[in-house]
């Protein structure tokens, strides 16, 4: 990308849960997982609020 003078892009990963009553729990020290797992109804607002990508 640098060779062609292109800006770096971030890739955002989400785990989308389609069934509204599904509950997933994570260990307290896994905050990054908690922020990636969302219900499908929350996806539009998550993208509209300027989500900060998490880099591993």
mmCIF file as gemmi writes it, N, C-alpha and C atoms, coordinates in Angstrom:
data_model
loop_
_atom_site.group_PDB
_atom_site.id
_atom_site.type_symbol
_atom_site.label_atom_id
_atom_site.label_alt_id
_atom_site.label_comp_id
_atom_site.label_asym_id
_atom_site.label_entity_id
_atom_site.label_seq_id
_atom_site.pdbx_PDB_ins_code
_atom_site.Cartn_x
_atom_site.Cartn_y
_atom_site.Cartn_z
_atom_site.occupancy
_atom_site.B_iso_or_equiv
_atom_site.pdbx_formal_charge
_atom_site.auth_seq_id
_atom_site.auth_asym_id
_atom_site.pdbx_PDB_model_num
ATOM 1 N N . UNK Axp A 1 ? 0.825 -1.179 0 1 0 ? 1 A 1
ATOM 2 C CA . UNK Axp A 1 ? 0 0 0 1 0 ? 1 A 1
ATOM 3 C C . UNK Axp A 1 ? 0.875 1.25 0 1 0 ? 1 A 1
ATOM 4 N N . UNK Axp A 2 ? 1.96 1.199 0.77 1 0 ? 2 A 1
ATOM 5 C CA . UNK Axp A 2 ? 2.854 2.355 0.791 1 0 ? 2 A 1
ATOM 6 C C . UNK Axp A 2 ? 3.487 2.572 -0.578 1 0 ? 2 A 1
ATOM 7 N N . UNK Axp A 3 ? 3.779 1.479 -1.248 1 0 ? 3 A 1
ATOM 8 C CA . UNK Axp A 3 ? 4.4 1.571 -2.571 1 0 ? 3 A 1
ATOM 9 C C . UNK Axp A 3 ? 3.521 2.353 -3.543 1 0 ? 3 A 1
ATOM 10 N N . UNK Axp A 4 ? 2.212 2.19 -3.434 1 0 ? 4 A 1
ATOM 11 C CA . UNK Axp A 4 ? 1.268 2.873 -4.318 1 0 ? 4 A 1
ATOM 12 C C . UNK Axp A 4 ? 0.674 4.127 -3.689 1 0 ? 4 A 1
ATOM 13 N N . UNK Axp A 5 ? 1.273 4.574 -2.593 1 0 ? 5 A 1
ATOM 14 C CA . UNK Axp A 5 ? 0.849 5.781 -1.892 1 0 ? 5 A 1
ATOM 15 C C . UNK Axp A 5 ? -0.623 5.725 -1.462 1 0 ? 5 A 1
ATOM 16 N N . UNK Axp A 6 ? -1.018 4.564 -0.945 1 0 ? 6 A 1
ATOM 17 C CA . UNK Axp A 6 ? -2.382 4.392 -0.445 1 0 ? 6 A 1
ATOM 18 C C . UNK Axp A 6 ? -2.38 4.457 1.07 1 0 ? 6 A 1
ATOM 19 N N . UNK Axp A 7 ? -3.441 4.987 1.626 1 0 ? 7 A 1
ATOM 20 C CA . UNK Axp A 7 ? -3.567 5.065 3.073 1 0 ? 7 A 1
ATOM 21 C C . UNK Axp A 7 ? -3.867 3.683 3.638 1 0 ? 7 A 1
ATOM 22 N N . UNK Axp A 8 ? -3.398 3.484 4.873 1 0 ? 8 A 1
ATOM 23 C CA . UNK Axp A 8 ? -3.719 2.235 5.54 1 0 ? 8 A 1
ATOM 24 C C . UNK Axp A 8 ? -5.184 2.25 5.948 1 0 ? 8 A 1
ATOM 25 N N . UNK Axp A 9 ? -5.806 1.113 5.87 1 0 ? 9 A 1
ATOM 26 C CA . UNK Axp A 9 ? -7.196 1.007 6.287 1 0 ? 9 A 1
ATOM 27 C C . UNK Axp A 9 ? -7.28 0.049 7.468 1 0 ? 9 A 1
ATOM 28 N N . UNK Axp A 10 ? -8.255 0.282 8.316 1 0 ? 10 A 1
ATOM 29 C CA . UNK Axp A 10 ? -8.438 -0.629 9.436 1 0 ? 10 A 1
ATOM 30 C C . UNK Axp A 10 ? -9.549 -1.618 9.094 1 0 ? 10 A 1
ATOM 31 N N . UNK Axp A 11 ? -9.394 -2.794 9.569 1 0 ? 11 A 1
ATOM 32 C CA . UNK Axp A 11 ? -10.412 -3.818 9.388 1 0 ? 11 A 1
ATOM 33 C C . UNK Axp A 11 ? -11.051 -4.052 10.744 1 0 ? 11 A 1
ATOM 34 N N . UNK Axp A 12 ? -12.347 -3.843 10.791 1 0 ? 12 A 1
ATOM 35 C CA . UNK Axp A 12 ? -13.075 -3.985 12.039 1 0 ? 12 A 1
ATOM 36 C C . UNK Axp A 12 ? -13.8 -5.318 12.029 1 0 ? 12 A 1
ATOM 37 N N . UNK Axp A 13 ? -13.621 -6.084 13.09 1 0 ? 13 A 1
ATOM 38 C CA . UNK Axp A 13 ? -14.25 -7.384 13.203 1 0 ? 13 A 1
ATOM 39 C C . UNK Axp A 13 ? -15.331 -7.344 14.261 1 0 ? 13 A 1
ATOM 40 N N . UNK Axp A 14 ? -16.503 -7.806 13.896 1 0 ? 14 A 1
ATOM 41 C CA . UNK Axp A 14 ? -17.597 -7.937 14.839 1 0 ? 14 A 1
ATOM 42 C C . UNK Axp A 14 ? -18.098 -9.375 14.807 1 0 ? 14 A 1
ATOM 43 N N . UNK Axp A 15 ? -18.584 -9.825 15.922 1 0 ? 15 A 1
ATOM 44 C CA . UNK Axp A 15 ? -19.311 -11.083 15.991 1 0 ? 15 A 1
ATOM 45 C C . UNK Axp A 15 ? -20.756 -10.677 16.218 1 0 ? 15 A 1
ATOM 46 N N . UNK Axp A 16 ? -21.599 -10.957 15.238 1 0 ? 16 A 1
ATOM 47 C CA . UNK Axp A 16 ? -22.985 -10.511 15.272 1 0 ? 16 A 1
ATOM 48 C C . UNK Axp A 16 ? -23.884 -11.664 15.689 1 0 ? 16 A 1
ATOM 49 N N . UNK Axp A 17 ? -24.701 -11.413 16.701 1 0 ? 17 A 1
ATOM 50 C CA . UNK Axp A 17 ? -25.653 -12.401 17.186 1 0 ? 17 A 1
ATOM 51 C C . UNK Axp A 17 ? -27.022 -12.028 16.625 1 0 ? 17 A 1
ATOM 52 N N . UNK Axp A 18 ? -27.643 -12.945 15.909 1 0 ? 18 A 1
ATOM 53 C CA . UNK Axp A 18 ? -28.909 -12.626 15.272 1 0 ? 18 A 1
ATOM 54 C C . UNK Axp A 18 ? -30.123 -12.866 16.162 1 0 ? 18 A 1
ATOM 55 N N . UNK Axp A 19 ? -30.023 -13.763 17.106 1 0 ? 19 A 1
ATOM 56 C CA . UNK Axp A 19 ? -31.176 -14.055 17.96 1 0 ? 19 A 1
ATOM 57 C C . UNK Axp A 19 ? -31.15 -13.111 19.166 1 0 ? 19 A 1
ATOM 58 N N . UNK Axp A 20 ? -32.168 -12.27 19.337 1 0 ? 20 A 1
ATOM 59 C CA . UNK Axp A 20 ? -32.155 -11.224 20.36 1 0 ? 20 A 1
ATOM 60 C C . UNK Axp A 20 ? -32.015 -11.714 21.793 1 0 ? 20 A 1
ATOM 61 N N . UNK Axp A 21 ? -32.427 -12.928 22.091 1 0 ? 21 A 1
ATOM 62 C CA . UNK Axp A 21 ? -32.36 -13.388 23.479 1 0 ? 21 A 1
ATOM 63 C C . UNK Axp A 21 ? -31.053 -14.116 23.817 1 0 ? 21 A 1
ATOM 64 N N . UNK Axp A 22 ? -30.16 -14.236 22.85 1 0 ? 22 A 1
ATOM 65 C CA . UNK Axp A 22 ? -28.889 -14.904 23.088 1 0 ? 22 A 1
ATOM 66 C C . UNK Axp A 22 ? -28.016 -14.071 24.019 1 0 ? 22 A 1
ATOM 67 N N . UNK Axp A 23 ? -27.42 -14.718 24.99 1 0 ? 23 A 1
ATOM 68 C CA . UNK Axp A 23 ? -26.527 -14.048 25.932 1 0 ? 23 A 1
ATOM 69 C C . UNK Axp A 23 ? -25.184 -14.77 25.886 1 0 ? 23 A 1
ATOM 70 N N . UNK Axp A 24 ? -24.136 -14.005 25.689 1 0 ? 24 A 1
ATOM 71 C CA . UNK Axp A 24 ? -22.786 -14.556 25.69 1 0 ? 24 A 1
ATOM 72 C C . UNK Axp A 24 ? -22.018 -13.849 26.798 1 0 ? 24 A 1
ATOM 73 N N . UNK Axp A 25 ? -21.342 -14.627 27.623 1 0 ? 25 A 1
ATOM 74 C CA . UNK Axp A 25 ? -20.535 -14.045 28.691 1 0 ? 25 A 1
ATOM 75 C C . UNK Axp A 25 ? -19.063 -14.306 28.41 1 0 ? 25 A 1
ATOM 76 N N . UNK Axp A 26 ? -18.23 -13.398 28.88 1 0 ? 26 A 1
ATOM 77 C CA . UNK Axp A 26 ? -16.787 -13.543 28.712 1 0 ? 26 A 1
ATOM 78 C C . UNK Axp A 26 ? -16.102 -13.338 30.058 1 0 ? 26 A 1
ATOM 79 N N . UNK Axp A 27 ? -14.867 -13.713 30.119 1 0 ? 27 A 1
ATOM 80 C CA . UNK Axp A 27 ? -14.069 -13.48 31.323 1 0 ? 27 A 1
ATOM 81 C C . UNK Axp A 27 ? -13.876 -11.974 31.505 1 0 ? 27 A 1
ATOM 82 N N . UNK Axp A 28 ? -13.816 -11.499 32.737 1 0 ? 28 A 1
ATOM 83 C CA . UNK Axp A 28 ? -13.684 -10.059 32.994 1 0 ? 28 A 1
ATOM 84 C C . UNK Axp A 28 ? -12.456 -9.418 32.346 1 0 ? 28 A 1
ATOM 85 N N . UNK Axp A 29 ? -11.406 -10.174 32.141 1 0 ? 29 A 1
ATOM 86 C CA . UNK Axp A 29 ? -10.192 -9.6 31.544 1 0 ? 29 A 1
ATOM 87 C C . UNK Axp A 29 ? -10.2 -9.615 30.015 1 0 ? 29 A 1
ATOM 88 N N . UNK Axp A 30 ? -11.314 -9.975 29.407 1 0 ? 30 A 1
ATOM 89 C CA . UNK Axp A 30 ? -11.419 -10.05 27.945 1 0 ? 30 A 1
ATOM 90 C C . UNK Axp A 30 ? -12.312 -8.939 27.398 1 0 ? 30 A 1
ATOM 91 N N . UNK Axp A 31 ? -12.004 -7.704 27.75 1 0 ? 31 A 1
ATOM 92 C CA . UNK Axp A 31 ? -12.802 -6.551 27.339 1 0 ? 31 A 1
ATOM 93 C C . UNK Axp A 31 ? -12.896 -6.436 25.815 1 0 ? 31 A 1
ATOM 94 N N . UNK Axp A 32 ? -11.824 -6.779 25.099 1 0 ? 32 A 1
ATOM 95 C CA . UNK Axp A 32 ? -11.849 -6.661 23.638 1 0 ? 32 A 1
ATOM 96 C C . UNK Axp A 32 ? -12.883 -7.591 23.016 1 0 ? 32 A 1
ATOM 97 N N . UNK Axp A 33 ? -13.081 -8.757 23.606 1 0 ? 33 A 1
ATOM 98 C CA . UNK Axp A 33 ? -14.099 -9.691 23.104 1 0 ? 33 A 1
ATOM 99 C C . UNK Axp A 33 ? -15.49 -9.121 23.383 1 0 ? 33 A 1
ATOM 100 N N . UNK Axp A 34 ? -15.67 -8.595 24.575 1 0 ? 34 A 1
ATOM 101 C CA . UNK Axp A 34 ? -16.953 -8.006 24.948 1 0 ? 34 A 1
ATOM 102 C C . UNK Axp A 34 ? -17.357 -6.905 23.97 1 0 ? 34 A 1
ATOM 103 N N . UNK Axp A 35 ? -16.419 -6.11 23.507 1 0 ? 35 A 1
ATOM 104 C CA . UNK Axp A 35 ? -16.718 -5.015 22.591 1 0 ? 35 A 1
ATOM 105 C C . UNK Axp A 35 ? -16.969 -5.489 21.162 1 0 ? 35 A 1
ATOM 106 N N . UNK Axp A 36 ? -16.524 -6.682 20.811 1 0 ? 36 A 1
ATOM 107 C CA . UNK Axp A 36 ? -16.698 -7.191 19.455 1 0 ? 36 A 1
ATOM 108 C C . UNK Axp A 36 ? -18.007 -7.936 19.266 1 0 ? 36 A 1
ATOM 109 N N . UNK Axp A 37 ? -18.573 -8.497 20.319 1 0 ? 37 A 1
ATOM 110 C CA . UNK Axp A 37 ? -19.785 -9.309 20.22 1 0 ? 37 A 1
ATOM 111 C C . UNK Axp A 37 ? -20.989 -8.411 20.44 1 0 ? 37 A 1
ATOM 112 N N . UNK Axp A 38 ? -21.859 -8.313 19.423 1 0 ? 38 A 1
ATOM 113 C CA . UNK Axp A 38 ? -23.038 -7.453 19.532 1 0 ? 38 A 1
ATOM 114 C C . UNK Axp A 38 ? -24.243 -8.14 18.904 1 0 ? 38 A 1
ATOM 115 N N . UNK Axp A 39 ? -25.414 -7.709 19.313 1 0 ? 39 A 1
ATOM 116 C CA . UNK Axp A 39 ? -26.64 -8.186 18.677 1 0 ? 39 A 1
ATOM 117 C C . UNK Axp A 39 ? -26.834 -7.448 17.352 1 0 ? 39 A 1
ATOM 118 N N . UNK Axp A 40 ? -27.498 -8.088 16.418 1 0 ? 40 A 1
ATOM 119 C CA . UNK Axp A 40 ? -27.656 -7.514 15.08 1 0 ? 40 A 1
ATOM 120 C C . UNK Axp A 40 ? -28.356 -6.151 15.108 1 0 ? 40 A 1
ATOM 121 N N . UNK Axp A 41 ? -29.269 -5.954 16.037 1 0 ? 41 A 1
ATOM 122 C CA . UNK Axp A 41 ? -29.985 -4.674 16.116 1 0 ? 41 A 1
ATOM 123 C C . UNK Axp A 41 ? -29.051 -3.525 16.503 1 0 ? 41 A 1
ATOM 124 N N . UNK Axp A 42 ? -27.945 -3.828 17.152 1 0 ? 42 A 1
ATOM 125 C CA . UNK Axp A 42 ? -27.01 -2.79 17.595 1 0 ? 42 A 1
ATOM 126 C C . UNK Axp A 42 ? -25.978 -2.415 16.533 1 0 ? 42 A 1
ATOM 127 N N . UNK Axp A 43 ? -25.893 -3.162 15.46 1 0 ? 43 A 1
ATOM 128 C CA . UNK Axp A 43 ? -24.868 -2.917 14.446 1 0 ? 43 A 1
ATOM 129 C C . UNK Axp A 43 ? -24.939 -1.52 13.836 1 0 ? 43 A 1
ATOM 130 N N . UNK Axp A 44 ? -26.097 -1.042 13.379 1 0 ? 44 A 1
ATOM 131 C CA . UNK Axp A 44 ? -26.118 0.307 12.779 1 0 ? 44 A 1
ATOM 132 C C . UNK Axp A 44 ? -25.623 1.394 13.731 1 0 ? 44 A 1
ATOM 133 N N . UNK Axp A 45 ? -26.041 1.338 14.971 1 0 ? 45 A 1
ATOM 134 C CA . UNK Axp A 45 ? -25.6 2.383 15.905 1 0 ? 45 A 1
ATOM 135 C C . UNK Axp A 45 ? -24.122 2.235 16.241 1 0 ? 45 A 1
ATOM 136 N N . UNK Axp A 46 ? -23.616 1.021 16.27 1 0 ? 46 A 1
ATOM 137 C CA . UNK Axp A 46 ? -22.199 0.796 16.535 1 0 ? 46 A 1
ATOM 138 C C . UNK Axp A 46 ? -21.349 1.419 15.424 1 0 ? 46 A 1
ATOM 139 N N . UNK Axp A 47 ? -21.791 1.297 14.187 1 0 ? 47 A 1
ATOM 140 C CA . UNK Axp A 47 ? -21.052 1.864 13.064 1 0 ? 47 A 1
ATOM 141 C C . UNK Axp A 47 ? -21.203 3.382 12.991 1 0 ? 47 A 1
ATOM 142 N N . UNK Axp A 48 ? -22.363 3.896 13.368 1 0 ? 48 A 1
ATOM 143 C CA . UNK Axp A 48 ? -22.62 5.333 13.31 1 0 ? 48 A 1
ATOM 144 C C . UNK Axp A 48 ? -21.898 6.126 14.386 1 0 ? 48 A 1
ATOM 145 N N . UNK Axp A 49 ? -21.503 5.486 15.469 1 0 ? 49 A 1
ATOM 146 C CA . UNK Axp A 49 ? -20.903 6.207 16.582 1 0 ? 49 A 1
ATOM 147 C C . UNK Axp A 49 ? -19.388 6.321 16.48 1 0 ? 49 A 1
ATOM 148 N N . UNK Axp A 50 ? -18.834 5.984 15.356 1 0 ? 50 A 1
ATOM 149 C CA . UNK Axp A 50 ? -17.393 6.103 15.185 1 0 ? 50 A 1
ATOM 150 C C . UNK Axp A 50 ? -16.626 5.076 15.98 1 0 ? 50 A 1
ATOM 151 N N . UNK Axp A 51 ? -16.977 3.831 15.785 1 0 ? 51 A 1
ATOM 152 C CA . UNK Axp A 51 ? -16.341 2.725 16.502 1 0 ? 51 A 1
ATOM 153 C C . UNK Axp A 51 ? -14.826 2.776 16.334 1 0 ? 51 A 1
ATOM 154 N N . UNK Axp A 52 ? -14.111 2.62 17.439 1 0 ? 52 A 1
ATOM 155 C CA . UNK Axp A 52 ? -12.654 2.574 17.41 1 0 ? 52 A 1
ATOM 156 C C . UNK Axp A 52 ? -12.216 1.134 17.165 1 0 ? 52 A 1
ATOM 157 N N . UNK Axp A 53 ? -11.501 0.884 16.092 1 0 ? 53 A 1
ATOM 158 C CA . UNK Axp A 53 ? -11.066 -0.486 15.838 1 0 ? 53 A 1
ATOM 159 C C . UNK Axp A 53 ? -10.085 -0.97 16.886 1 0 ? 53 A 1
ATOM 160 N N . UNK Axp A 54 ? -10.107 -2.256 17.132 1 0 ? 54 A 1
ATOM 161 C CA . UNK Axp A 54 ? -9.191 -2.889 18.057 1 0 ? 54 A 1
ATOM 162 C C . UNK Axp A 54 ? -8.141 -3.637 17.228 1 0 ? 54 A 1
ATOM 163 N N . UNK Axp A 55 ? -6.887 -3.371 17.47 1 0 ? 55 A 1
ATOM 164 C CA . UNK Axp A 55 ? -5.826 -4.034 16.732 1 0 ? 55 A 1
ATOM 165 C C . UNK Axp A 55 ? -5.178 -5.086 17.609 1 0 ? 55 A 1
ATOM 166 N N . UNK Axp A 56 ? -4.982 -6.282 17.064 1 0 ? 56 A 1
ATOM 167 C CA . UNK Axp A 56 ? -4.353 -7.366 17.814 1 0 ? 56 A 1
ATOM 168 C C . UNK Axp A 56 ? -2.924 -7.507 17.394 1 0 ? 56 A 1
